Amino acid sequence: MIPFNKPFLVGKEIQYIEDAVNSGKISGNGNFTVKCQEFFETNFGFKKALLTTSCTDALEMAAMLMDIKTGDEVIVPSYTFVSSALAFVRQGAKIVFADSRNDHPGIDETSLEALITPKTKAIIVVHYAGVACDMDVIMNLANKYNLFVVEDAAQAIDSYYKGKPLGSIGHFGAFSFHETKNIIAGEGGLLTINDDRFIDRAEIIWEKGTNRSSFFKGEVDKYGWVDTGSSFLPSELIAAFLYAQLEQLKEIQKKRKLLWTTYSDNLKPLEQKGLLNLPYLPSFATNNAHMFYVVTQDIKQRDALIAYLKQNGIHAVFHYLSLHKSSYYTKNNPTESNKQLPQSDKYTDCLIRLPFFYTLSVSEVNEISKVIIDFFK
């Protein structure tokens, strides 16, 4: 069986974990945490980067920093992972779901202005498959209506919008280092803060609501409980593993882009015949080769193709279920249970993610492609 995903070692992960243990400190905010954060600030220009235990935690920190409260409305794409909405629901927000584009699973930027009300406080954009949303449109809306923007860049490391790194454009960005991502640490995440107003408070929330960071910088002579917060720091073991991967970012990306291009070249004739659709890349976006997916004509064809791949020893999966149809949302928002978001539902029914991970070989991609081509024959 060719698996859908497979964790991998690419550099000094084991050595760095051992170094962390031998240093005598494996709790959070140690040497490897600092190294990871400096890597992101130096290489991508984020004003402040803070490692977290997950991308969900990074989003929850953003919700706290924006002071999301009961009665606030937050616009979120329906076609996304639950964390994109959950982080703001936990603060009491009402989620207003937006549809996807017809050419890409990312949020439909043209639909957003109609969703804004006097209660709207933030727009959450998800850079699906590492492909940028049209951030000029979104930031112009945010400036016009005085809204915050959070980039859910869980899948978008080393991807750009008009030359700007994703996660650096909105007020906040959130990344994931889950084992299915380009750069992995098992679990783990990152919050980027791009607005100077929030940097000091972010460090306090990150440190369980204390000014511990200021204490270690010598800015105060003692530290205590000064704000809300939680235990958002990952251990040094996660940071050590992550830093070893970051050192090999260029090599990892080179291999992933080769695999992505191989899939695309192999399957392009099927798209040209109108049998399925391949990933679309807008002119303003780069491709970080986070995943390779295909969009079938309907759910029946999707299920049949997944089953055919499984019969041939290949594990492919469908992806998100539209959140606006989830049992939790419809139970708590009964008046919106009939909301129509047809593009989100199309991707729910028709999108298939193919096996994609660093140690996948080109020959295996060719084998998977051949099985898909045989299915359509």
C-alpha positions as CSV (number, residue, x, y, z in Angstrom):
1,M,0.0,0.0,0.0
2,I,1.2,3.5,-0.9
3,P,0.1,5.5,2.1
4,F,-1.5,8.9,2.0
5,N,1.1,10.4,4.2
6,K,4.3,9.2,5.9
7,P,6.4,11.1,8.5
8,F,10.1,11.5,7.6
9,L,13.5,12.4,8.9
10,V,15.6,14.7,6.6
11,G,18.4,16.0,8.7
12,K,19.6,16.3,12.3
13,E,16.2,15.7,14.1
14,I,17.4,12.9,16.4
15,Q,20.7,14.7,17.1
16,Y,19.0,18.0,18.0
17,I,16.5,16.2,20.3
18,E,19.4,14.6,22.1
19,D,21.1,18.0,22.3
20,A,18.0,19.5,23.9
21,V,17.9,16.7,26.5
22,N,21.6,17.1,27.2
23,S,21.2,20.8,27.6
24,G,19.2,20.2,30.8
25,K,16.1,22.1,29.4
26,I,13.3,20.4,27.5
27,S,10.4,22.7,28.6
28,G,9.3,25.5,26.3
29,N,11.0,28.6,25.2
30,G,14.6,27.3,25.2
31,N,17.4,27.5,22.7
32,F,15.7,25.6,19.8
33,T,12.5,27.6,20.3
34,V,14.5,30.8,19.8
35,K,16.3,29.4,16.8
36,C,13.0,28.4,15.1
37,Q,11.4,31.8,15.8
38,E,14.5,33.7,14.5
39,F,14.4,31.5,11.4
40,F,10.9,32.7,10.5
41,E,11.5,36.3,11.4
42,T,14.7,36.4,9.4
43,N,13.7,34.4,6.3
44,F,10.1,35.6,6.0
45,G,10.1,39.0,7.5
46,F,7.4,38.3,10.2
47,K,7.5,41.1,12.8
48,K,7.2,38.5,15.6
49,A,7.0,34.7,15.5
50,L,5.9,32.6,18.4
51,L,6.0,28.8,18.4
52,T,2.9,27.1,19.6
53,T,1.8,23.5,20.3
54,S,-0.5,23.6,17.2
55,C,-2.0,25.8,14.6
56,T,-5.2,25.7,16.6
57,D,-3.4,27.2,19.5
58,A,-2.0,30.0,17.2
59,L,-5.5,30.8,16.0
60,E,-6.8,30.8,19.6
61,M,-4.1,33.3,20.6
62,A,-5.1,35.5,17.6
63,A,-8.7,35.4,18.9
64,M,-7.6,36.5,22.4
65,L,-5.4,39.2,21.0
66,M,-8.3,40.6,19.0
67,D,-10.5,40.5,22.1
68,I,-13.2,38.5,20.3
69,K,-16.3,38.5,22.5
70,T,-19.9,37.2,22.5
71,G,-21.8,39.0,19.8
72,D,-18.9,39.5,17.5
73,E,-19.1,38.1,14.0
74,V,-16.2,36.4,12.3
75,I,-16.2,35.5,8.6
76,V,-14.7,32.1,7.9
77,P,-14.6,29.9,4.8
78,S,-16.9,26.8,5.1
79,Y,-14.4,24.6,3.3
80,T,-11.7,24.4,5.9
81,F,-10.6,22.4,9.0
82,V,-12.7,23.0,12.1
83,S,-9.9,24.9,13.9
84,S,-10.4,27.9,11.6
85,A,-13.8,28.5,13.2
86,L,-13.5,26.8,16.6
87,A,-10.8,29.2,17.8
88,F,-13.2,32.0,17.5
89,V,-16.3,30.1,18.7
90,R,-14.5,29.5,22.0
91,Q,-14.4,33.2,22.5
92,G,-18.1,33.6,21.9
93,A,-18.1,34.7,18.3
94,K,-20.8,34.0,15.7
95,I,-19.3,32.4,12.7
96,V,-20.5,33.6,9.3
97,F,-19.5,31.1,6.6
98,A,-18.3,32.2,3.2
99,D,-18.2,30.1,0.0
100,S,-15.2,28.9,-2.0
101,R,-14.1,30.1,-5.4
102,N,-15.4,28.1,-8.4
103,D,-11.8,27.6,-9.6
104,H,-10.2,26.9,-6.3
105,P,-11.2,25.7,-2.8
106,G,-10.0,29.0,-1.3
107,I,-12.4,31.6,0.0
108,D,-14.5,33.5,-2.6
109,E,-13.1,37.0,-2.2
110,T,-15.9,38.6,-4.2
111,S,-18.6,37.3,-1.7
112,L,-17.1,38.8,1.4
113,E,-18.4,42.4,1.4
114,A,-22.0,41.2,1.4
115,L,-21.3,39.2,4.5
116,I,-20.0,42.2,6.5
117,T,-22.3,43.7,9.1
118,P,-21.7,46.3,12.0
119,K,-21.0,43.2,14.2
120,T,-18.2,41.9,12.0
121,K,-14.8,42.0,13.7
122,A,-12.5,39.8,11.6
123,I,-12.1,37.8,8.4
124,I,-10.3,34.5,8.5
125,V,-8.7,33.5,5.2
126,V,-7.4,30.0,4.6
127,H,-4.6,29.6,2.0
128,Y,-5.9,26.2,0.9
129,A,-3.1,23.9,-0.5
130,G,-0.7,26.7,0.2
131,V,-2.2,28.8,-2.6
132,A,-2.8,32.4,-1.7
133,C,-6.2,34.1,-1.5
134,D,-6.3,37.5,-3.2
135,M,-5.0,39.4,-0.2
136,D,-5.3,42.9,-1.8
137,V,-9.0,42.5,-2.1
138,I,-9.2,41.2,1.5
139,M,-7.0,43.8,3.1
140,N,-8.8,46.6,1.2
141,L,-12.1,45.4,2.8
142,A,-10.5,45.1,6.2
143,N,-9.2,48.7,5.9
144,K,-12.6,50.0,4.6
145,Y,-14.6,48.4,7.5
146,N,-11.9,48.5,10.2
147,L,-11.6,44.7,10.5
148,F,-8.9,42.3,11.5
149,V,-7.5,39.7,9.1
150,V,-6.1,36.4,10.2
151,E,-4.3,34.3,7.6
152,D,-4.8,30.6,8.4
153,A,-1.6,29.6,6.7
154,A,-1.5,26.1,8.1
155,Q,-0.6,24.7,4.7
156,A,1.3,27.7,3.3
157,I,4.9,27.7,4.5
158,D,7.2,29.1,1.9
159,S,4.4,30.3,-0.3
160,Y,3.8,33.9,-1.6
161,Y,1.3,36.4,-2.7
162,K,2.7,38.9,-5.2
163,G,6.1,38.3,-3.6
164,K,5.0,38.7,0.0
165,P,5.3,35.6,2.2
166,L,1.9,34.2,3.3
167,G,1.3,34.8,7.0
168,S,3.0,38.3,6.7
169,I,0.1,40.2,5.2
170,G,-2.8,40.0,7.6
171,H,-2.7,41.2,11.2
172,F,-1.9,37.6,12.2
173,G,-0.8,34.4,10.6
174,A,-1.1,30.8,11.8
175,F,1.0,27.9,10.6
176,S,1.0,24.1,11.3
177,F,3.8,21.6,11.6
178,H,1.5,18.6,11.8
179,E,2.9,15.4,10.3
180,T,0.9,16.0,7.1
181,K,2.5,19.4,6.4
182,N,5.6,20.3,4.3
183,I,7.7,20.9,7.4
184,I,6.8,18.6,10.3
185,A,7.3,18.2,14.0
186,G,4.5,15.7,14.8
187,E,2.4,18.5,16.2
188,G,3.3,22.1,16.5
189,G,2.4,25.5,15.2
190,L,3.4,29.2,14.8
191,L,1.7,32.5,15.4
192,T,3.0,35.4,13.4
193,I,2.2,38.9,14.6
194,N,2.4,41.6,11.9
195,D,1.0,44.5,13.8
196,D,3.2,46.1,16.5
197,R,0.3,46.9,18.7
198,F,-0.1,43.2,19.6
199,I,3.5,42.0,20.1
200,D,3.9,42.7,23.8
201,R,0.5,41.3,24.7
202,A,1.1,38.2,22.5
203,E,4.2,37.3,24.6
204,I,2.1,37.6,27.8
205,I,-0.8,35.4,26.4
206,W,1.8,32.9,25.2
207,E,3.3,32.7,28.7
208,K,0.0,31.8,30.5
209,G,-1.0,35.4,31.1
210,T,2.2,36.4,32.9
211,N,4.9,39.0,32.0
212,R,7.6,36.3,32.3
213,S,9.1,37.3,29.0
214,S,9.6,40.9,30.3
215,F,11.2,39.5,33.4
216,F,13.8,37.5,31.5
217,K,14.6,40.5,29.3
218,G,15.3,42.5,32.5
219,E,12.4,44.9,31.8
220,V,10.7,44.1,35.2
221,D,12.2,42.9,38.5
222,K,9.6,40.2,39.0
223,Y,6.8,38.6,37.0
224,G,3.2,37.8,37.8
225,W,-0.3,37.2,36.4
226,V,-1.3,40.3,34.3
227,D,-3.6,39.1,31.6
228,T,-5.5,36.1,30.1
229,G,-3.5,33.4,28.4
230,S,-2.8,29.7,28.4
231,S,0.1,27.2,28.1
232,F,0.8,27.7,24.4
233,L,4.5,26.9,24.3
234,P,5.7,23.6,22.8
235,S,8.5,21.6,24.4
236,E,12.0,21.9,23.3
237,L,11.8,18.4,21.8
238,I,9.3,19.6,19.3
239,A,11.3,22.7,18.6
240,A,14.5,20.7,18.1
241,F,12.8,18.4,15.6
242,L,11.3,21.3,13.8
243,Y,14.6,23.3,13.6
244,A,16.3,20.3,11.9
245,Q,13.5,20.3,9.3
246,L,13.7,24.1,8.8
247,E,17.5,23.7,8.0
248,Q,16.4,21.5,5.1
249,L,13.5,23.6,3.9
250,K,14.9,24.2,0.4
251,E,15.7,20.5,-0.1
252,I,12.3,19.5,1.1
253,Q,10.6,22.0,-1.2
254,K,12.6,21.0,-4.2
255,K,11.5,17.4,-3.8
256,R,7.9,18.3,-3.2
257,K,7.7,20.5,-6.2
258,L,9.2,17.7,-8.4
259,L,6.4,15.3,-7.2
260,W,3.7,18.0,-7.7
261,T,4.9,18.7,-11.3
262,T,5.1,15.0,-12.0
263,Y,1.4,14.5,-11.0
264,S,0.4,17.5,-12.9
265,D,2.1,16.5,-16.1
266,N,0.8,13.0,-15.9
267,L,-2.8,13.9,-15.3
268,K,-3.1,17.0,-17.5
269,P,-4.5,14.9,-20.4
270,L,-7.4,13.9,-18.3
271,E,-8.2,17.5,-17.5
272,Q,-8.0,18.4,-21.2
273,K,-10.6,15.7,-21.9
274,G,-12.9,17.1,-19.3
275,L,-12.7,14.1,-17.1
276,L,-11.5,15.9,-13.9
277,N,-10.0,19.1,-12.8
278,L,-6.5,19.7,-11.5
279,P,-5.3,22.4,-9.0
280,Y,-5.6,25.9,-10.2
281,L,-2.9,28.5,-9.5
282,P,-4.0,32.2,-9.8
283,S,-1.4,34.5,-11.3
284,F,-0.8,36.3,-8.0
285,A,0.1,33.1,-6.1
286,T,3.1,30.7,-5.9
287,N,2.9,27.0,-5.4
288,N,4.5,25.5,-2.3
289,A,3.5,22.0,-3.3
290,H,1.7,21.3,-0.1
291,M,-0.7,18.7,-1.7
292,F,-1.9,17.4,-5.0
293,Y,-5.6,17.0,-5.4
294,V,-8.1,16.3,-8.2
295,V,-11.7,17.4,-8.5
296,T,-14.1,14.8,-9.9
297,Q,-17.4,15.4,-11.7
298,D,-19.6,14.2,-8.8
299,I,-19.5,12.3,-5.5
300,K,-20.3,9.0,-7.2
301,Q,-17.2,9.3,-9.4
302,R,-15.1,10.4,-6.4
303,D,-16.1,7.4,-4.3
304,A,-15.5,5.1,-7.2
305,L,-12.0,6.5,-7.9
306,I,-11.0,6.3,-4.2
307,A,-12.2,2.7,-4.1
308,Y,-10.3,1.8,-7.3
309,L,-7.1,3.4,-6.0
310,K,-7.5,1.3,-2.8
311,Q,-8.0,-1.9,-4.8
312,N,-4.6,-1.1,-6.4
313,G,-2.8,-0.5,-3.2
314,I,-3.1,3.3,-3.1
315,H,-4.5,5.3,-0.1
316,A,-6.2,8.5,-1.3
317,V,-8.7,10.5,0.8
318,F,-11.4,13.1,0.4
319,H,-10.9,16.2,2.4
320,Y,-13.0,18.7,4.4
321,L,-16.7,18.5,5.0
322,S,-18.5,21.9,4.7
323,L,-18.6,23.3,8.2
324,H,-21.9,25.2,7.6
325,K,-23.5,21.7,7.3
326,S,-21.8,20.3,10.4
327,S,-24.0,19.0,13.2
328,Y,-22.5,21.4,15.8
329,Y,-23.0,24.5,13.6
330,T,-26.5,23.7,12.5
331,K,-27.6,22.8,16.1
332,N,-26.3,26.1,17.4
333,N,-27.4,28.2,14.4
334,P,-30.7,26.7,13.3
335,T,-31.7,29.8,11.4
336,E,-28.8,29.2,9.0
337,S,-29.3,25.5,8.5
338,N,-30.4,26.0,5.0
339,K,-27.5,28.3,4.0
340,Q,-26.4,27.6,0.4
341,L,-22.7,27.5,-0.3
342,P,-22.6,25.4,-3.5
343,Q,-18.8,25.7,-4.2
344,S,-17.9,24.5,-0.8
345,D,-20.3,21.6,-1.2
346,K,-18.8,20.8,-4.6
347,Y,-15.3,20.4,-3.0
348,T,-16.8,18.4,-0.1
349,D,-18.3,15.9,-2.6
350,C,-15.7,15.9,-5.4
351,L,-12.1,16.7,-4.1
352,I,-9.6,13.8,-3.7
353,R,-6.2,14.3,-2.1
354,L,-3.6,11.9,-3.6
355,P,-0.6,10.5,-1.6
356,F,1.9,13.3,-1.1
357,F,4.9,13.3,1.2
358,Y,8.7,14.0,1.1
359,T,9.8,10.3,0.8
360,L,7.3,9.5,-2.0
361,S,9.2,8.6,-5.1
362,V,8.7,9.8,-8.7
363,S,8.1,6.2,-9.7
364,E,5.4,5.9,-7.2
365,V,3.7,9.1,-8.5
366,N,3.9,7.6,-12.0
367,E,2.3,4.4,-10.7
368,I,-0.5,6.3,-9.0
369,S,-1.1,8.4,-12.1
370,K,-1.3,5.3,-14.2
371,V,-3.9,3.8,-12.0
372,I,-6.0,7.0,-12.3
373,I,-5.6,7.1,-16.0
374,D,-6.7,3.4,-16.2
375,F,-9.7,4.2,-14.1
376,F,-11.0,6.7,-16.6
377,K,-10.3,4.3,-19.5
